[in-house]
Amino acid sequence: VKWLLFVTTGFTLYITDTQFWFSLGCSMLGMVVALHQRRWRLWSFLNEDRIAEIPNRFLEKVLPYSKAPRTSFPILWDKIVEHMRYEDKIDDYVSAQLSYFGSRSRAKVDWDVVQQPLVNPSVMRPAEDPRSCRLERPQMFTPVGSCYRALTRHLGVFEDSSWPKNTDVQWRLLALSRGLTLDLPRPFRAPYIPGLTVLIPHYGESILLEKEELYKDRVRLGDGEVVPLMSWIEYRYDEEFKAFTSRMTSLNGSWARAGPRWAAYNDSEWEKLNIWASMRSQTLWRTVAGMMLYHQALECHYQLQGDTACSMGRSESWSVSEIFTCMVSMQMYPFFKAVQFQHTNMMLDKFPKSLQIAFIDYEEKGPDADRDMVHKNQKRRYFSCLIDKDCIQDGTGRREPRLRVELPGYPILGDGKGDNQNHAIPFTRGMFIQAIDANQGAYFEQMLLLPCVLGEFRSSGQTGQAQSRKIIGFPEHITSDIGTIGDFAAGAETAFGTILQRSYAALGGRMHYG
């Protein structure tokens, strides 16, 4: 009886909690909105093989102006697989399975390979002629029944040889297939894509992990063993580290096959290990590398479906850097240490010219302060400065600014991240700004949807009228590696960014983070 009273009391208190009913109501309303967005196609929503529909839907909704519909998606899809191989999410075997041109080896995939164009700019045709290669549809795109999918891909009762084992790749494929079921806006066609600036605030976050951090810092594994941070990352991403080692060995025959014996790697090999580990940690390098995928995504759109007949669309006139800018607002750049300047210069040297950095500089008031009407209580003069890869470096690695705009006083007034972004706005280009935290990443296949996303800002009325959308929110793929509590927090954030946001939008109270 006591046990029954205890359970009954606890259950009664639970269901009388307002938050419970609010969450339940939002969940139900969110499901209704999700079905409405898919035109109430409940049976197809539950039963269809969305993975098998990716080629047709991608060609229809993302590449409607394609010059060669038969070959455009296979060529672009192989570029997506190439990026996954470069990121070491898959190995050579899975890469061949997922590719249309499966006979082509992707073992030697490096940065220069993934930056190669899809088409030959001189003749504007695919760089790899499908007539000279075997074009074979990946088995993953072959339709299968719902019961088979449930038992293999979702529950894992049986093995599906066509389905990649990496959970991150699985999520990426499912997220792409889900997104393509929506009524995407008609994409902008290159070169008529409106300008976009991605604005990343940076204060003191790690830019790139160093050997000292990875090898000397110690963390505790689940069994209680204390190991270097690099060993924990290798333990957490075991299959990806094997794919990374395989790729490095194919690129460099002298690569040390030492596994987790970190002392066996030389300095040049540690540079590769630092980047690999940084792409799996909360670093600025990971964020910039992800956002710069917009650059190649826009280039792919131009190569496959650009309007080359107009003067702006000619190869000698087209430049992605005129449309897209990745702006990192580094508040503490003047106070960086030598290693931070080195990492910043490594970013500028590696990524295209569309990567730029804004920072706040200062100097003493000087004798011209009164003539320039500087406030008498102001102790220094402050400037917003802009640098890029063409700016000259001094002896410390700091670059001389290309542009300087004097500010009317000290710019950081207390809002921190927001003010850090605001001072960089004079250097942004285009009509739209995307605000990103310095601890996020991105996926290449999702960046290809940018022209469709920008189509959300179209309206039946003129730009600036009430019908025009002003803010577009993105759901985030939030993951956690710190156990049950981290998984619960990640799940709560995922629910807030998806089903709750759909409910708020239906109620007229759409919320945006930041």
N, C-alpha and C positions, 0 to 999 in steps of 0.2 A: 504494500500500500504506500509506504514511504517513497519507494522508487517510482511508483506511478505518479504520485503527487509531484515529485521532483521533476520528472520529465514533462508532465502536463504544465507545470508552472513555467518551466523554461521555454516550452513551445509557445505558450500564450504570450509571454513577453517578447518572443521572437517575432510573431506575426503582428503584434501591435506596434512594432517599430515602423515609423513613417518611411524611413529610408528603404525598408524592404519593399513596401508597396510602390514606392516611387521607382525603384530599380525594375521591379516586375512590370509595371506599366510602361516604362520606357522601352523595355525589351520587347514587349508585345507590339507597341507602336512602331519600334524600329524594324521589326520583321514585316509589318504591313507596308511601311515605306519602301523597304528593300524589294518586296514583291511588286509594288506599284512601279518602281523604277525599271523593273523587268517586265512590265506590261502584263502582270498577273499570270505569267506563264509558269504556274506552279509545277505542273508535271515535268516540263522540260528543265525547270530549275533543279528538280530533285533527281531526274532520271538521265538527262543527256550527258554525253561524254564531252565536257567542255575542253579538255586537253586536245581531243581530236579536231575540234572546231577552230583551234588557234590559227592555222594557216589561212583559212577562208575569211575568218572575221578580221584578222589583222590586215589582210589585203584589202578588204572592203572598207574598213573603218579608219585605218591609219595610212594606207597607201592607195587612196582612190585615184590619184593622178599618175600612177606608175606607168612608165614608158614600156615596160616589158612585164606584164602581169604574171606570165608563166614562170619567170626566173627571178623576179624581184624578191619575193619572200624567201625562197631557198638561199639566195645569196646573203640576205640580211640575217636570216636565222643562223647561218653558219658563223656570221660575225658575232652574234650573241653567244653562241657556243664557244667561240674563240675567246671571248672575254671571260667566260666561266673557267676556261682552262688556264688563262693567264692569272686569274684570281685563285687558282688551285682548288676550286670547289669540286672539280671532277678530274679524273685521270685520263690518260690517252685512250683507254678502252671505252670509257663512257663517252668521251668526246667524239669518237668515231661512231658510236651508236646513235648519238643525238644529231649527227650532221647529215645533210643531204649529200655532200661530197665526202662520204665516209672514207674513201680510199686515200684521201690526202692526210698526211701525218701532221698532227698538231703538237708533237713533242717539243719542238723548238719554237715555243711561243714566248716572245718577250715584248717589251714595250714598243719596239719599232714595228713588229708584226701586227699588233692590234691597231696601230695607227695607219696602216696601209689603206689606201682608198678601196672602195667597193668596185669602182668603175675606172676605166681609163679616161682621164680628163680630156685627152686630145681628141678622142672620137666619141666620148660619152656612151660607152657600152661596157657591159660587165668585164672586169679585169680578168675573170676566169670564165672563158666561154663554155657554157654548159654542153655544147656540142662536142667538146674535146674531153669532157669528164663524164663519169657515170653519175647521173642524178637519181638518187634513190630516197624515197620518202622514209623518214625515220619510223621505226615500228611504234614509237610512242604515239604518233599521230594516227594510228590505225584504230578505228572505233571498237570499243569493247563494251560488254554489258555492265549494267550498274552493279549486279551482284559480284561480278568478277573484280570490278574496281574496289568495291567495299572490302572484299576479303584480301586483296593484295595491296593496293596503294594506301588505303585508309587504315585498315586494321592490322595489316602485316601478317595475316594468318598464313598466306602462301606468298611465294616470291614471284615478282614480276620482273623478268629479265630486261624489259625495256624501260623500267622505271628507275631513275637514279637513286642511290642509297643516301646521298647527302641530304639531310633534312632541310638545310637552307635552300638548296636547289629545288627540292620538292615544293617548299613554300613559294618560291619565286614563280614556278610554273603554274601553281594553283592560283596565285594572286593575279598573274597575267590573264589566265583563262577567265577568272571571275570578272576582271575589269572589262574584258572585251564583250561580256554579255550585256553591258549597259549601253544606253543610247549615247554614244560619244558624240560630242560636237564635231562638225565638219572641220578637218584640220586646215590650218593655214599652209599655203604652198610656198616653198622657197622660190624666189627671194623676197616674198611679201610677208614673211614672218615678222611680227612686231618685236622690237627690242626687249631684252630681258636682262636684268642684273640680279645675280645671287649675292646677297649681302651676309657675310659671316662675321660675327663679332668675336674677337679673340683678346683675352687678357693675359692669363698666365698658364693656360692649359699647355700640355706637352705637344710639341710640334711633331717630333719624331723620337721614338724610344732609342736609347743608347745602349751599348754593350754593358756599361756599368750598371744600368738599371735592370737589364734583363738577366745578367749573369750573377750579380752580387746581391741584389735584393732577394729576400726569401719569402716564400708563401707556404701555406700548409695545405697539403692534399687532403682528400676525404679520409684516408687511412691514418692521418696524423703525421705523415712524413713531411719534413720541412725541406723544400727544394728551391732552386732558383726560379724566378718568375718565368724565364724562358721555358723551363721544364714544365711548368704548369700550363702554359699556352700550348706547348707541344702535346701534352697529355689531353688537353681539352679538344684540340683540333688534330687528332692523331692522323686520320686519313688525309686531311688537307696537307699536313706536313710531309707525308709520304709522296703525295702528288707534287709538292714543291720540290722535294729532293730529286724526284724523277725528272722534273723539268729542268732543274739546274744542272743535273748530270748530263742531259742531252745538249744543253747549251755550252757547257764547259766540262770537258772530259776530265779535268783535274780537280773537279769539285770533291771535297772531302766527304766520303761516305761514312760519316762518323755517328749518325743518328743523334741521340741526346748527349753525346760526349762533347760538350760545348768548347772545351779547351783545345780541341783538335782543329777548329776552324780558324783560318787566318783573317786578317783585317778586311780584305776585300770581300770575303765570304760573309763576314759579320755585317757588312753594309747591306747585303741582300736579306740577311736574317732580321736586321733591324726593321726594314721596310715590311717584311712579311708579318712580323709580330705587331707592328704599328697598325697594319690594316685589320687587326683583330683586337684592337684596344681603342679606348676613347682618346684619339689623337686628332690634331688639326690636319695631319697628313691624310688620314682616312677621309675626313670631310671634304677636303679640297679634291682629292682623287675622285670621290664620288660625284661631286658637283661638276667637275670638269668633263664628266661623261656627256653632259649636254653638248659640248663642243663637237664631239664626234657624232653624236646622234643627229644634230642639225646638218652636219656634213653628209651623213648617209641620206637624209631626206633630200638634200639638194642633188646628190648623185643619182638617186633612183627616180625622183619625180619633180625635180626642179624645172621651172620655166626658163629654159635657156634661150628662148626666142627673143625675150626682152633684153634691153641694154643692161639692166641691173643683174640679170641672170647669167650673163656671159662669164666664162671661167676667169677672165682677167679682171672682172669687176667684183665678183662674189668673194666675200670674206666672212667667215663665221664670227670673227672677232668684232666685226661691225654690228652684229646682232646680239651676241652674247658676251657678257662680262661676268667674271667671278671675282668679286671684290671682298678681300679679307681686310677687315678694319682692325688693325693691330694697335691697341691702345698703348701698350708698353714698348713699342718698337725702339724708341730712342734709348731705352734703358736695358736692351737685350745684352746678354753675355755673348761671348764669341761663338759658343756652340749654337746658340739660338740664331745668330746671324747666319751661320753656316747652314743650318736646316732650312731657314727661310730662302736662302739663295739656291739650295737644292730644289726646292719647290718651283721657284721661278725658272730655273734652268730646264727642269724636266717637262713642265706642262706648257701648253701653247700660250701665245701672247695675250689671250683673253683673260689670263690670270693677272690681277693687279692688286696692289696693297696700298691701303690708306692708313695714315697714322697721324698723330698729333705731335707737332714739334713746337719748340719754344725758343725764345731768345730774350736777352735783356731789353729793357725799354729803349735805351739809347737816347741820344740827344734830340732825335726827331719826334719823340713821343708827343710832345705838346702840339707840334705842327700837324701831326696825324690824328689829333684829337683822341689820344689814348687816355682813358680815365685815370685821374690822378692817384686813385687807390689801387690801381692795377699794377702789380709788381713786375709782370712779364708780358710779352706779346706772344700769342699762340697762333699756330697755323695748322690748317689741314693740308697734308702733303700726300702726293701720289707717286708711287714707284712701280716699275715693271721690270722685265728682264733686260731691257735695253739701257737701264740707268747704270751709271758708273759706280763702282765700289771704291770705298776708301780702304785704308790699311786694316781696319777692323772687320771688314766685310759688310759694313753698313752702306747702303746705296744712297746716292744723292737724288733728291726728289725731282721729278719732271715738272710737277705743277705744285704751287703753293697758294693757298687762299687764307688770308688772315681772318681770324675769328674775333668776334666782339667780346673777348674775355675768356675766362676759363670755361671749357665746354662741358666738363663732366659735373653736372649739377646735383647728382644724387640718384638718377635713374639707372646709372651704370651701363648695362648692356644696350639699352635703348639709345642713350646719348652717344655711346661709342659708335652705333650705326648711323645716327643722325648726322654726325659731322662728315661722314663719307658720302652723303647723298649728292653733293655737287659733282662728284666724279662718276656717278652712276649714269648709265646710258639706257635708252629705251623707255617705254611706257610703263613697264611692270617691274616690280622688285619682289624677289622671293627671299624671305627672312629664314635663315637656317642657323641652328646652334652649332657650336664647334665640337660636337661629339656625335655627329650623325654621319651616315654614309648614303650610298645610293646604288641602284642596279641599272645596268645598261638598258635592259629591255623596257624598264619603266621610263627611262629618260627619252626613249623613242616616242612616247605618247605626248611629249611637250606641245607639238603643234595642235593637238586635240584639246589639251588643257587650256591653252591660250584662247581657243574658240569659245570657252565658257564666258569670256568677257564680252562676247558679242551680244547685242540686244536688238529688239525690233525698233527701238528708238535710237536717237543719236547718242554718241558717247558723252557721258556726263549726266544724262537724264536719269530719272529714278529707276528705269527698267534695267540699266546697266549694272552688272555685278561689279563690286569694288574689291571684295576679298574672296579668295578661293582657298579653302582649307584642304590639307592632305592628311590621310590616315598614315600612321607610322607603323612600321614593323618593329616592335619592341621585343627584345630578347633579354634573357638573364642567364648568368652562369654561376649564381651564388646560392643555389638551393631553393627550397620551397618558398621561403619568404620573398626571394627575388622573383620567382615564377608568379607568385600571387600579385606582386606589384606590377609586373609586366602585363599580366592578364587584365588588371584593373585599368591600366593605361590604354591597352588595346580596346577594351570595351568603351572607354571614354571617347576614343578617337573614331569609333565606327558606329556602333548601334545607338549610343547615347547622342552622338552628334546628329544622326539622322532624325532622332526624336526631337531634339531641340530645334532643328531646321523646320520640321513640320509644325512646331508650336510657335515659330517666329522668334526663337531665342538662340540662334546659332552662335556658338562660342568658339573663339580662336585663342590658342595658347600664346602667351607672350604679350 
